[in-house]
Amino acid sequence: MRINDFRLSEHFNLREFQCPCCHTARVHPRLVRMLESLREEWGDPLFLTSGYRCVSHNREVGGVEGSLHILGQAADVVVYGPKQPRFVQLARQEGFTSILPDYERNYVHLGIRNE
């Protein structure tokens, strides 16, 4: 069995959220629920390119200090540029508080803030 290899929800595995350098996984349960709901509305699988990041990895990839990734409250999702406007609209409807599309690199950052 691989580290962090278990289901968090119907479509997401903890391994998808783990830091690539240290394999630590941290993810807020609400983020998983919202991603599941967004996936249902989107109608296609969501592929994560980044979930939790330890401080060291976040710095290495140029993440901002205090990034939601460090808190387990953000994920970057692959979305082809021309499809991003619809995806962003659906993410807003789902209640994500941090939505940053990157048309050139074909992903959208999705984050939540603690209530």
Biopython code that builds the backbone (N, CA, C, O; Angstrom):
import numpy as np
from Bio.PDB.StructureBuilder import StructureBuilder

atoms = [
    (1, "MET", "N", (0.844, -1.184, 0.000)),
    (1, "MET", "CA", (0.000, 0.000, 0.000)),
    (1, "MET", "C", (0.890, 1.249, 0.000)),
    (1, "MET", "O", (1.885, 1.321, 0.721)),
    (2, "ARG", "N", (0.515, 2.207, -0.807)),
    (2, "ARG", "CA", (1.262, 3.463, -0.858)),
    (2, "ARG", "C", (0.778, 4.394, 0.250)),
    (2, "ARG", "O", (-0.349, 4.287, 0.734)),
    (3, "ILE", "N", (1.661, 5.304, 0.633)),
    (3, "ILE", "CA", (1.332, 6.261, 1.687)),
    (3, "ILE", "C", (0.130, 7.122, 1.270)),
    (3, "ILE", "O", (0.021, 7.528, 0.113)),
    (4, "ASN", "N", (-0.753, 7.389, 2.206)),
    (4, "ASN", "CA", (-1.937, 8.234, 2.003)),
    (4, "ASN", "C", (-2.866, 7.706, 0.910)),
    (4, "ASN", "O", (-3.571, 8.484, 0.267)),
    (5, "ASP", "N", (-2.869, 6.404, 0.700)),
    (5, "ASP", "CA", (-3.669, 5.821, -0.375)),
    (5, "ASP", "C", (-5.031, 5.354, 0.148)),
    (5, "ASP", "O", (-5.270, 4.160, 0.324)),
    (6, "PHE", "N", (-5.916, 6.327, 0.391)),
    (6, "PHE", "CA", (-7.283, 5.964, 0.744)),
    (6, "PHE", "C", (-8.238, 7.078, 0.336)),
    (6, "PHE", "O", (-7.864, 8.246, 0.227)),
    (7, "ARG", "N", (-9.455, 6.681, 0.121)),
    (7, "ARG", "CA", (-10.502, 7.584, -0.367)),
    (7, "ARG", "C", (-10.952, 8.552, 0.717)),
    (7, "ARG", "O", (-11.171, 8.177, 1.869)),
    (8, "LEU", "N", (-11.081, 9.811, 0.308)),
    (8, "LEU", "CA", (-11.678, 10.836, 1.163)),
    (8, "LEU", "C", (-13.143, 11.019, 0.804)),
    (8, "LEU", "O", (-13.970, 11.380, 1.641)),
    (9, "SER", "N", (-13.443, 10.759, -0.470)),
    (9, "SER", "CA", (-14.799, 10.941, -0.988)),
    (9, "SER", "C", (-14.934, 10.054, -2.218)),
    (9, "SER", "O", (-14.021, 9.294, -2.542)),
    (10, "GLU", "N", (-16.038, 10.146, -2.885)),
    (10, "GLU", "CA", (-16.280, 9.289, -4.048)),
    (10, "GLU", "C", (-15.192, 9.431, -5.111)),
    (10, "GLU", "O", (-14.784, 8.441, -5.716)),
    (11, "HIS", "N", (-14.724, 10.648, -5.338)),
    (11, "HIS", "CA", (-13.796, 10.889, -6.445)),
    (11, "HIS", "C", (-12.398, 11.348, -6.044)),
    (11, "HIS", "O", (-11.547, 11.532, -6.914)),
    (12, "PHE", "N", (-12.141, 11.537, -4.763)),
    (12, "PHE", "CA", (-10.843, 12.059, -4.354)),
    (12, "PHE", "C", (-10.154, 11.144, -3.347)),
    (12, "PHE", "O", (-10.777, 10.595, -2.438)),
    (13, "ASN", "N", (-8.857, 11.002, -3.542)),
    (13, "ASN", "CA", (-8.000, 10.184, -2.708)),
    (13, "ASN", "C", (-7.061, 11.121, -1.949)),
    (13, "ASN", "O", (-6.633, 12.140, -2.491)),
    (14, "LEU", "N", (-6.743, 10.792, -0.722)),
    (14, "LEU", "CA", (-5.856, 11.644, 0.075)),
    (14, "LEU", "C", (-4.520, 11.867, -0.633)),
    (14, "LEU", "O", (-3.938, 12.947, -0.531)),
    (15, "ARG", "N", (-4.035, 10.863, -1.343)),
    (15, "ARG", "CA", (-2.764, 10.959, -2.056)),
    (15, "ARG", "C", (-2.735, 12.142, -3.032)),
    (15, "ARG", "O", (-1.677, 12.726, -3.266)),
    (16, "GLU", "N", (-3.892, 12.496, -3.601)),
    (16, "GLU", "CA", (-3.964, 13.613, -4.546)),
    (16, "GLU", "C", (-3.639, 14.954, -3.889)),
    (16, "GLU", "O", (-3.243, 15.902, -4.568)),
    (17, "PHE", "N", (-3.805, 15.033, -2.585)),
    (17, "PHE", "CA", (-3.597, 16.284, -1.859)),
    (17, "PHE", "C", (-2.223, 16.370, -1.193)),
    (17, "PHE", "O", (-1.864, 17.427, -0.674)),
    (18, "GLN", "N", (-1.450, 15.290, -1.194)),
    (18, "GLN", "CA", (-0.195, 15.274, -0.446)),
    (18, "GLN", "C", (0.877, 16.134, -1.103)),
    (18, "GLN", "O", (0.900, 16.317, -2.321)),
    (19, "CYS", "N", (1.754, 16.650, -0.266)),
    (19, "CYS", "CA", (2.888, 17.446, -0.730)),
    (19, "CYS", "C", (3.832, 16.541, -1.516)),
    (19, "CYS", "O", (4.168, 15.453, -1.050)),
    (20, "PRO", "N", (4.265, 16.973, -2.698)),
    (20, "PRO", "CA", (5.138, 16.116, -3.496)),
    (20, "PRO", "C", (6.534, 15.901, -2.910)),
    (20, "PRO", "O", (7.200, 14.924, -3.254)),
    (21, "CYS", "N", (6.986, 16.798, -2.032)),
    (21, "CYS", "CA", (8.357, 16.629, -1.528)),
    (21, "CYS", "C", (8.416, 15.791, -0.251)),
    (21, "CYS", "O", (9.348, 15.004, -0.085)),
    (22, "CYS", "N", (7.449, 15.938, 0.652)),
    (22, "CYS", "CA", (7.533, 15.234, 1.941)),
    (22, "CYS", "C", (6.405, 14.217, 2.152)),
    (22, "CYS", "O", (6.406, 13.466, 3.127)),
    (23, "HIS", "N", (5.447, 14.206, 1.221)),
    (23, "HIS", "CA", (4.299, 13.288, 1.257)),
    (23, "HIS", "C", (3.361, 13.508, 2.434)),
    (23, "HIS", "O", (2.510, 12.665, 2.719)),
    (24, "THR", "N", (3.511, 14.631, 3.116)),
    (24, "THR", "CA", (2.557, 14.988, 4.163)),
    (24, "THR", "C", (1.255, 15.394, 3.481)),
    (24, "THR", "O", (1.259, 16.058, 2.444)),
    (25, "ALA", "N", (0.161, 14.990, 4.074)),
    (25, "ALA", "CA", (-1.143, 15.343, 3.504)),
    (25, "ALA", "C", (-1.953, 16.082, 4.557)),
    (25, "ALA", "O", (-2.043, 15.672, 5.714)),
    (26, "ARG", "N", (-2.530, 17.173, 4.118)),
    (26, "ARG", "CA", (-3.397, 17.960, 4.989)),
    (26, "ARG", "C", (-4.458, 18.553, 4.077)),
    (26, "ARG", "O", (-4.145, 19.234, 3.101)),
    (27, "VAL", "N", (-5.712, 18.286, 4.405)),
    (27, "VAL", "CA", (-6.790, 18.820, 3.569)),
    (27, "VAL", "C", (-8.016, 19.068, 4.449)),
    (27, "VAL", "O", (-8.403, 18.228, 5.262)),
    (28, "HIS", "N", (-8.598, 20.218, 4.265)),
    (28, "HIS", "CA", (-9.793, 20.584, 5.028)),
    (28, "HIS", "C", (-10.984, 19.801, 4.470)),
    (28, "HIS", "O", (-11.170, 19.763, 3.254)),
    (29, "PRO", "N", (-11.787, 19.182, 5.324)),
    (29, "PRO", "CA", (-12.932, 18.397, 4.855)),
    (29, "PRO", "C", (-13.901, 19.206, 3.978)),
    (29, "PRO", "O", (-14.490, 18.666, 3.042)),
    (30, "ARG", "N", (-14.063, 20.483, 4.281)),
    (30, "ARG", "CA", (-14.968, 21.315, 3.480)),
    (30, "ARG", "C", (-14.450, 21.483, 2.057)),
    (30, "ARG", "O", (-15.237, 21.548, 1.112)),
    (31, "LEU", "N", (-13.131, 21.552, 1.898)),
    (31, "LEU", "CA", (-12.546, 21.652, 0.558)),
    (31, "LEU", "C", (-12.907, 20.416, -0.258)),
    (31, "LEU", "O", (-13.279, 20.530, -1.425)),
    (32, "VAL", "N", (-12.801, 19.252, 0.342)),
    (32, "VAL", "CA", (-13.138, 18.009, -0.354)),
    (32, "VAL", "C", (-14.622, 18.006, -0.736)),
    (32, "VAL", "O", (-14.967, 17.662, -1.866)),
    (33, "ARG", "N", (-15.490, 18.383, 0.186)),
    (33, "ARG", "CA", (-16.929, 18.421, -0.115)),
    (33, "ARG", "C", (-17.233, 19.383, -1.260)),
    (33, "ARG", "O", (-18.034, 19.079, -2.144)),
    (34, "MET", "N", (-16.585, 20.542, -1.233)),
    (34, "MET", "CA", (-16.844, 21.534, -2.282)),
    (34, "MET", "C", (-16.288, 21.077, -3.631)),
    (34, "MET", "O", (-16.907, 21.323, -4.667)),
    (35, "LEU", "N", (-15.144, 20.423, -3.630)),
    (35, "LEU", "CA", (-14.601, 19.885, -4.878)),
    (35, "LEU", "C", (-15.509, 18.794, -5.440)),
    (35, "LEU", "O", (-15.713, 18.725, -6.652)),
    (36, "GLU", "N", (-16.050, 17.950, -4.582)),
    (36, "GLU", "CA", (-17.002, 16.920, -5.024)),
    (36, "GLU", "C", (-18.232, 17.566, -5.674)),
    (36, "GLU", "O", (-18.680, 17.146, -6.740)),
    (37, "SER", "N", (-18.753, 18.573, -5.020)),
    (37, "SER", "CA", (-19.928, 19.261, -5.548)),
    (37, "SER", "C", (-19.617, 19.947, -6.875)),
    (37, "SER", "O", (-20.417, 19.903, -7.809)),
    (38, "LEU", "N", (-18.452, 20.577, -6.949)),
    (38, "LEU", "CA", (-18.038, 21.235, -8.188)),
    (38, "LEU", "C", (-17.864, 20.211, -9.297)),
    (38, "LEU", "O", (-18.258, 20.464, -10.436)),
    (39, "ARG", "N", (-17.289, 19.074, -8.991)),
    (39, "ARG", "CA", (-17.116, 18.020, -9.993)),
    (39, "ARG", "C", (-18.463, 17.582, -10.556)),
    (39, "ARG", "O", (-18.597, 17.370, -11.761)),
    (40, "GLU", "N", (-19.447, 17.450, -9.692)),
    (40, "GLU", "CA", (-20.790, 17.057, -10.136)),
    (40, "GLU", "C", (-21.377, 18.095, -11.084)),
    (40, "GLU", "O", (-21.940, 17.744, -12.121)),
    (41, "GLU", "N", (-21.247, 19.364, -10.733)),
    (41, "GLU", "CA", (-21.759, 20.444, -11.594)),
    (41, "GLU", "C", (-20.968, 20.531, -12.904)),
    (41, "GLU", "O", (-21.550, 20.767, -13.962)),
    (42, "TRP", "N", (-19.668, 20.344, -12.840)),
    (42, "TRP", "CA", (-18.781, 20.431, -14.000)),
    (42, "TRP", "C", (-19.062, 19.285, -14.976)),
    (42, "TRP", "O", (-19.023, 19.471, -16.193)),
    (43, "GLY", "N", (-19.345, 18.104, -14.430)),
    (43, "GLY", "CA", (-19.693, 16.968, -15.266)),
    (43, "GLY", "C", (-18.512, 16.165, -15.777)),
    (43, "GLY", "O", (-18.699, 15.215, -16.537)),
    (44, "ASP", "N", (-17.313, 16.520, -15.384)),
    (44, "ASP", "CA", (-16.099, 15.811, -15.790)),
    (44, "ASP", "C", (-15.193, 15.653, -14.584)),
    (44, "ASP", "O", (-15.344, 16.373, -13.597)),
    (45, "PRO", "N", (-14.241, 14.709, -14.651)),
    (45, "PRO", "CA", (-13.295, 14.560, -13.541)),
    (45, "PRO", "C", (-12.480, 15.829, -13.312)),
    (45, "PRO", "O", (-12.237, 16.606, -14.236)),
    (46, "LEU", "N", (-12.068, 16.019, -12.074)),
    (46, "LEU", "CA", (-11.173, 17.115, -11.719)),
    (46, "LEU", "C", (-9.818, 16.507, -11.382)),
    (46, "LEU", "O", (-9.718, 15.629, -10.525)),
    (47, "PHE", "N", (-8.774, 16.980, -12.065)),
    (47, "PHE", "CA", (-7.423, 16.497, -11.834)),
    (47, "PHE", "C", (-6.641, 17.571, -11.079)),
    (47, "PHE", "O", (-6.496, 18.698, -11.553)),
    (48, "LEU", "N", (-6.145, 17.210, -9.909)),
    (48, "LEU", "CA", (-5.417, 18.155, -9.073)),
    (48, "LEU", "C", (-3.931, 18.157, -9.439)),
    (48, "LEU", "O", (-3.318, 17.102, -9.605)),
    (49, "THR", "N", (-3.369, 19.350, -9.559)),
    (49, "THR", "CA", (-1.929, 19.460, -9.785)),
    (49, "THR", "C", (-1.210, 19.853, -8.506)),
    (49, "THR", "O", (0.001, 19.666, -8.393)),
    (50, "SER", "N", (-1.941, 20.395, -7.544)),
    (50, "SER", "CA", (-1.346, 20.797, -6.279)),
    (50, "SER", "C", (-2.422, 20.833, -5.213)),
    (50, "SER", "O", (-3.507, 21.374, -5.427)),
    (51, "GLY", "N", (-2.116, 20.258, -4.071)),
    (51, "GLY", "CA", (-3.007, 20.316, -2.916)),
    (51, "GLY", "C", (-2.233, 20.925, -1.769)),
    (51, "GLY", "O", (-1.851, 22.095, -1.814)),
    (52, "TYR", "N", (-2.002, 20.121, -0.733)),
    (52, "TYR", "CA", (-1.212, 20.603, 0.399)),
    (52, "TYR", "C", (0.231, 20.828, -0.035)),
    (52, "TYR", "O", (0.784, 20.054, -0.816)),
    (53, "ARG", "N", (0.836, 21.902, 0.484)),
    (53, "ARG", "CA", (2.261, 22.168, 0.291)),
    (53, "ARG", "C", (2.880, 22.476, 1.650)),
    (53, "ARG", "O", (2.369, 23.308, 2.398)),
    (54, "CYS", "N", (3.974, 21.805, 1.961)),
    (54, "CYS", "CA", (4.711, 22.190, 3.163)),
    (54, "CYS", "C", (5.334, 23.560, 2.881)),
    (54, "CYS", "O", (5.395, 23.990, 1.729)),
    (55, "VAL", "N", (5.785, 24.230, 3.912)),
    (55, "VAL", "CA", (6.349, 25.583, 3.761)),
    (55, "VAL", "C", (7.520, 25.573, 2.780)),
    (55, "VAL", "O", (7.646, 26.471, 1.948)),
    (56, "SER", "N", (8.363, 24.566, 2.880)),
    (56, "SER", "CA", (9.529, 24.479, 2.005)),
    (56, "SER", "C", (9.121, 24.343, 0.530)),
    (56, "SER", "O", (9.649, 25.044, -0.334)),
    (57, "HIS", "N", (8.190, 23.447, 0.258)),
    (57, "HIS", "CA", (7.746, 23.248, -1.131)),
    (57, "HIS", "C", (7.012, 24.480, -1.643)),
    (57, "HIS", "O", (7.181, 24.867, -2.799)),
    (58, "ASN", "N", (6.210, 25.087, -0.805)),
    (58, "ASN", "CA", (5.492, 26.293, -1.213)),
    (58, "ASN", "C", (6.474, 27.381, -1.639)),
    (58, "ASN", "O", (6.261, 28.061, -2.642)),
    (59, "ARG", "N", (7.537, 27.539, -0.878)),
    (59, "ARG", "CA", (8.574, 28.521, -1.213)),
    (59, "ARG", "C", (9.248, 28.147, -2.530)),
    (59, "ARG", "O", (9.493, 29.003, -3.380)),
    (60, "GLU", "N", (9.543, 26.863, -2.685)),
    (60, "GLU", "CA", (10.229, 26.365, -3.886)),
    (60, "GLU", "C", (9.432, 26.643, -5.162)),
    (60, "GLU", "O", (10.020, 26.951, -6.199)),
    (61, "VAL", "N", (8.104, 26.537, -5.099)),
    (61, "VAL", "CA", (7.277, 26.745, -6.292)),
    (61, "VAL", "C", (6.822, 28.198, -6.448)),
    (61, "VAL", "O", (6.055, 28.517, -7.356)),
    (62, "GLY", "N", (7.292, 29.066, -5.572)),
    (62, "GLY", "CA", (6.938, 30.481, -5.678)),
    (62, "GLY", "C", (5.588, 30.832, -5.094)),
    (62, "GLY", "O", (5.005, 31.858, -5.446)),
    (63, "GLY", "N", (5.080, 29.986, -4.199)),
    (63, "GLY", "CA", (3.808, 30.273, -3.536)),
    (63, "GLY", "C", (3.944, 31.431, -2.566)),
    (63, "GLY", "O", (5.031, 31.703, -2.056)),
    (64, "VAL", "N", (2.849, 32.101, -2.317)),
    (64, "VAL", "CA", (2.863, 33.254, -1.420)),
    (64, "VAL", "C", (2.957, 32.801, 0.036)),
    (64, "VAL", "O", (2.511, 31.709, 0.387)),
    (65, "GLU", "N", (3.537, 33.642, 0.865)),
    (65, "GLU", "CA", (3.598, 33.362, 2.298)),
    (65, "GLU", "C", (2.166, 33.333, 2.827)),
    (65, "GLU", "O", (1.357, 34.191, 2.473)),
    (66, "GLY", "N", (1.856, 32.373, 3.656)),
    (66, "GLY", "CA", (0.502, 32.249, 4.189)),
    (66, "GLY", "C", (-0.470, 31.640, 3.189)),
    (66, "GLY", "O", (-1.683, 31.778, 3.351)),
    (67, "SER", "N", (0.035, 30.973, 2.165)),
    (67, "SER", "CA", (-0.796, 30.343, 1.132)),
    (67, "SER", "C", (-1.833, 29.406, 1.754)),
    (67, "SER", "O", (-1.563, 28.740, 2.754)),
    (68, "LEU", "N", (-3.005, 29.366, 1.157)),
    (68, "LEU", "CA", (-4.038, 28.430, 1.597)),
    (68, "LEU", "C", (-3.598, 26.982, 1.379)),
    (68, "LEU", "O", (-4.109, 26.079, 2.041)),
    (69, "HIS", "N", (-2.664, 26.750, 0.465)),
    (69, "HIS", "CA", (-2.137, 25.398, 0.256)),
    (69, "HIS", "C", (-1.457, 24.889, 1.533)),
    (69, "HIS", "O", (-1.565, 23.708, 1.861)),
    (70, "ILE", "N", (-0.770, 25.760, 2.243)),
    (70, "ILE", "CA", (-0.070, 25.379, 3.472)),
    (70, "ILE", "C", (-1.063, 24.944, 4.554)),
    (70, "ILE", "O", (-0.731, 24.136, 5.422)),
    (71, "LEU", "N", (-2.256, 25.475, 4.495)),
    (71, "LEU", "CA", (-3.290, 25.167, 5.479)),
    (71, "LEU", "C", (-4.170, 23.983, 5.070)),
    (71, "LEU", "O", (-5.042, 23.562, 5.830)),
    (72, "GLY", "N", (-3.939, 23.450, 3.872)),
    (72, "GLY", "CA", (-4.802, 22.372, 3.378)),
    (72, "GLY", "C", (-6.152, 22.892, 2.923)),
    (72, "GLY", "O", (-7.139, 22.157, 2.914)),
    (73, "GLN", "N", (-6.193, 24.161, 2.548)),
    (73, "GLN", "CA", (-7.451, 24.785, 2.159)),
    (73, "GLN", "C", (-7.465, 25.228, 0.700)),
    (73, "GLN", "O", (-8.255, 26.093, 0.323)),
    (74, "ALA", "N", (-6.588, 24.635, -0.130)),
    (74, "ALA", "CA", (-6.537, 25.007, -1.544)),
    (74, "ALA", "C", (-6.099, 23.831, -2.391)),
    (74, "ALA", "O", (-5.405, 22.925, -1.931)),
    (75, "ALA", "N", (-6.523, 23.873, -3.637)),
    (75, "ALA", "CA", (-6.103, 22.889, -4.634)),
    (75, "ALA", "C", (-6.075, 23.581, -5.988)),
    (75, "ALA", "O", (-6.888, 24.462, -6.269)),
    (76, "ASP", "N", (-5.135, 23.171, -6.813)),
    (76, "ASP", "CA", (-5.080, 23.648, -8.192)),
    (76, "ASP", "C", (-5.617, 22.532, -9.076)),
    (76, "ASP", "O", (-5.234, 21.371, -8.936)),
    (77, "VAL", "N", (-6.519, 22.907, -9.997)),
    (77, "VAL", "CA", (-7.231, 21.942, -10.824)),
    (77, "VAL", "C", (-6.928, 22.213, -12.295)),
    (77, "VAL", "O", (-6.961, 23.362, -12.734)),
    (78, "VAL", "N", (-6.634, 21.163, -13.055)),
    (78, "VAL", "CA", (-6.388, 21.294, -14.486)),
    (78, "VAL", "C", (-7.686, 21.680, -15.194)),
    (78, "VAL", "O", (-8.691, 20.973, -15.105)),
    (79, "VAL", "N", (-7.647, 22.812, -15.897)),
    (79, "VAL", "CA", (-8.788, 23.247, -16.707)),
    (79, "VAL", "C", (-8.219, 23.936, -17.940)),
    (79, "VAL", "O", (-7.517, 24.940, -17.824)),
    (80, "TYR", "N", (-8.512, 23.411, -19.096)),
    (80, "TYR", "CA", (-8.043, 23.987, -20.351)),
    (80, "TYR", "C", (-8.542, 25.423, -20.471)),
    (80, "TYR", "O", (-9.718, 25.694, -20.227)),
    (81, "GLY", "N", (-7.658, 26.341, -20.844)),
    (81, "GLY", "CA", (-7.931, 27.780, -20.891)),
    (81, "GLY", "C", (-9.304, 28.208, -21.369)),
    (81, "GLY", "O", (-9.994, 28.930, -20.650)),
    (82, "PRO", "N", (-9.737, 27.785, -22.575)),
    (82, "PRO", "CA", (-11.043, 28.230, -23.071)),
    (82, "PRO", "C", (-12.232, 27.781, -22.208)),
    (82, "PRO", "O", (-13.307, 28.376, -22.282)),
    (83, "LYS", "N", (-12.046, 26.746, -21.402)),
    (83, "LYS", "CA", (-13.132, 26.258, -20.543)),
    (83, "LYS", "C", (-13.137, 26.936, -19.175)),
    (83, "LYS", "O", (-14.059, 26.732, -18.384)),
    (84, "GLN", "N", (-12.122, 27.734, -18.896)),
    (84, "GLN", "CA", (-11.994, 28.322, -17.567)),
    (84, "GLN", "C", (-13.111, 29.279, -17.185)),
    (84, "GLN", "O", (-13.518, 29.256, -16.023)),
    (85, "PRO", "N", (-13.646, 30.125, -18.077)),
    (85, "PRO", "CA", (-14.733, 31.025, -17.640)),
    (85, "PRO", "C", (-15.928, 30.276, -17.042)),
    (85, "PRO", "O", (-16.452, 30.677, -16.004)),
    (86, "ARG", "N", (-16.353, 29.206, -17.684)),
    (86, "ARG", "CA", (-17.482, 28.430, -17.151)),
    (86, "ARG", "C", (-17.099, 27.775, -15.822)),
    (86, "ARG", "O", (-17.886, 27.763, -14.876)),
    (87, "PHE", "N", (-15.884, 27.231, -15.763)),
    (87, "PHE", "CA", (-15.415, 26.583, -14.543)),
    (87, "PHE", "C", (-15.371, 27.577, -13.383)),
    (87, "PHE", "O", (-15.813, 27.268, -12.276)),
    (88, "VAL", "N", (-14.841, 28.757, -13.638)),
    (88, "VAL", "CA", (-14.755, 29.808, -12.615)),
    (88, "VAL", "C", (-16.154, 30.190, -12.133)),
    (88, "VAL", "O", (-16.373, 30.374, -10.936)),
    (89, "GLN", "N", (-17.088, 30.307, -13.054)),
    (89, "GLN", "CA", (-18.474, 30.636, -12.683)),
    (89, "GLN", "C", (-19.049, 29.560, -11.758)),
    (89, "GLN", "O", (-19.667, 29.879, -10.742)),
    (90, "LEU", "N", (-18.848, 28.303, -12.104)),
    (90, "LEU", "CA", (-19.350, 27.213, -11.261)),
    (90, "LEU", "C", (-18.662, 27.211, -9.893)),
    (90, "LEU", "O", (-19.304, 26.959, -8.874)),
    (91, "ALA", "N", (-17.352, 27.491, -9.874)),
    (91, "ALA", "CA", (-16.616, 27.531, -8.603)),
    (91, "ALA", "C", (-17.159, 28.639, -7.706)),
    (91, "ALA", "O", (-17.286, 28.455, -6.495)),
    (92, "ARG", "N", (-17.476, 29.780, -8.292)),
    (92, "ARG", "CA", (-18.079, 30.877, -7.507)),
    (92, "ARG", "C", (-19.413, 30.441, -6.913)),
    (92, "ARG", "O", (-19.700, 30.696, -5.743)),
    (93, "GLN", "N", (-20.219, 29.783, -7.733)),
    (93, "GLN", "CA", (-21.529, 29.311, -7.264)),
    (93, "GLN", "C", (-21.383, 28.305, -6.129)),
    (93, "GLN", "O", (-22.241, 28.239, -5.248)),
    (94, "GLU", "N", (-20.314, 27.525, -6.139)),
    (94, "GLU", "CA", (-20.070, 26.535, -5.081)),
    (94, "GLU", "C", (-19.569, 27.181, -3.797)),
    (94, "GLU", "O", (-19.595, 26.551, -2.740)),
    (95, "GLY", "N", (-19.110, 28.438, -3.872)),
    (95, "GLY", "CA", (-18.690, 29.146, -2.665)),
    (95, "GLY", "C", (-17.191, 29.221, -2.417)),
    (95, "GLY", "O", (-16.770, 29.623, -1.332)),
    (96, "PHE", "N", (-16.372, 28.840, -3.403)),
    (96, "PHE", "CA", (-14.923, 28.998, -3.229)),
    (96, "PHE", "C", (-14.616, 30.478, -3.061)),
    (96, "PHE", "O", (-15.164, 31.315, -3.777)),
    (97, "THR", "N", (-13.748, 30.798, -2.122)),
    (97, "THR", "CA", (-13.444, 32.201, -1.823)),
    (97, "THR", "C", (-12.176, 32.689, -2.503)),
    (97, "THR", "O", (-11.942, 33.895, -2.583)),
    (98, "SER", "N", (-11.364, 31.777, -2.990)),
    (98, "SER", "CA", (-10.152, 32.123, -3.716)),
    (98, "SER", "C", (-10.182, 31.351, -5.033)),
    (98, "SER", "O", (-10.078, 30.124, -5.049)),
    (99, "ILE", "N", (-10.325, 32.084, -6.131)),
    (99, "ILE", "CA", (-10.411, 31.474, -7.463)),
    (99, "ILE", "C", (-9.466, 32.244, -8.372)),
    (99, "ILE", "O", (-9.707, 33.408, -8.691)),
    (100, "LEU", "N", (-8.390, 31.585, -8.787)),
    (100, "LEU", "CA", (-7.376, 32.249, -9.607)),
    (100, "LEU", "C", (-7.112, 31.433, -10.866)),
    (100, "LEU", "O", (-6.366, 30.456, -10.817)),
    (101, "PRO", "N", (-7.707, 31.814, -11.989)),
    (101, "PRO", "CA", (-7.451, 31.080, -13.230)),
    (101, "PRO", "C", (-6.085, 31.432, -13.811)),
    (101, "PRO", "O", (-5.638, 32.576, -13.727)),
    (102, "ASP", "N", (-5.435, 30.442, -14.394)),
    (102, "ASP", "CA", (-4.177, 30.657, -15.105)),
    (102, "ASP", "C", (-4.377, 30.088, -16.513)),
    (102, "ASP", "O", (-4.239, 28.887, -16.744)),
    (103, "TYR", "N", (-4.704, 30.981, -17.438)),
    (103, "TYR", "CA", (-5.028, 30.577, -18.803)),
    (103, "TYR", "C", (-3.820, 30.007, -19.531)),
    (103, "TYR", "O", (-3.966, 29.109, -20.360)),
    (104, "GLU", "N", (-2.645, 30.509, -19.236)),
    (104, "GLU", "CA", (-1.436, 30.039, -19.928)),
    (104, "GLU", "C", (-1.012, 28.642, -19.482)),
    (104, "GLU", "O", (-0.558, 27.837, -20.295)),
    (105, "ARG", "N", (-1.160, 28.358, -18.184)),
    (105, "ARG", "CA", (-0.717, 27.058, -17.669)),
    (105, "ARG", "C", (-1.875, 26.074, -17.488)),
    (105, "ARG", "O", (-1.682, 24.969, -16.981)),
    (106, "ASN", "N", (-3.077, 26.480, -17.903)),
    (106, "ASN", "CA", (-4.249, 25.601, -17.927)),
    (106, "ASN", "C", (-4.624, 24.998, -16.575)),
    (106, "ASN", "O", (-4.849, 23.793, -16.456)),
    (107, "TYR", "N", (-4.685, 25.855, -15.564)),
    (107, "TYR", "CA", (-5.196, 25.394, -14.280)),
    (107, "TYR", "C", (-5.929, 26.545, -13.595)),
    (107, "TYR", "O", (-5.774, 27.715, -13.944)),
    (108, "VAL", "N", (-6.738, 26.157, -12.601)),
    (108, "VAL", "CA", (-7.441, 27.140, -11.764)),
    (108, "VAL", "C", (-7.143, 26.801, -10.299)),
    (108, "VAL", "O", (-7.328, 25.667, -9.858)),
    (109, "HIS", "N", (-6.681, 27.805, -9.565)),
    (109, "HIS", "CA", (-6.464, 27.671, -8.123)),
    (109, "HIS", "C", (-7.815, 27.872, -7.445)),
    (109, "HIS", "O", (-8.520, 28.839, -7.735)),
    (110, "LEU", "N", (-8.178, 26.961, -6.543)),
    (110, "LEU", "CA", (-9.412, 27.057, -5.769)),
    (110, "LEU", "C", (-9.066, 27.003, -4.295)),
    (110, "LEU", "O", (-8.329, 26.117, -3.863)),
    (111, "GLY", "N", (-9.588, 27.935, -3.522)),
    (111, "GLY", "CA", (-9.325, 27.933, -2.101)),
    (111, "GLY", "C", (-10.546, 28.294, -1.291)),
    (111, "GLY", "O", (-11.508, 28.873, -1.796)),
    (112, "ILE", "N", (-10.485, 27.940, -0.023)),
    (112, "ILE", "CA", (-11.543, 28.295, 0.929)),
    (112, "ILE", "C", (-10.884, 28.955, 2.129)),
    (112, "ILE", "O", (-9.725, 28.679, 2.440)),
    (113, "ARG", "N", (-11.600, 29.797, 2.780)),
    (113, "ARG", "CA", (-11.110, 30.427, 4.000)),
    (113, "ARG", "C", (-11.942, 29.882, 5.159)),
    (113, "ARG", "O", (-13.108, 29.527, 4.985)),
    (114, "ASN", "N", (-11.331, 29.820, 6.343)),
    (114, "ASN", "CA", (-12.082, 29.382, 7.522)),
    (114, "ASN", "C", (-13.219, 30.344, 7.783)),
    (114, "ASN", "O", (-13.101, 31.552, 7.578)),
    (115, "GLU", "N", (-14.301, 29.794, 8.231)),
    (115, "GLU", "CA", (-15.467, 30.634, 8.545)),
    (115, "GLU", "C", (-15.427, 31.091, 9.973)),
    (115, "GLU", "O", (-16.326, 31.806, 10.417)),
]
sb = StructureBuilder()
sb.init_structure("model")
sb.init_model(0)
sb.init_chain("A")
sb.init_seg("    ")
for serial, (resi, resn, name, xyz) in enumerate(atoms, 1):
    if name == "N":
        sb.init_residue(resn, " ", resi, " ")
    sb.init_atom(name, np.array(xyz, "f"), 0.0, 1.0, " ", f" {name:<3s}", serial, name[0])
structure = sb.get_structure()
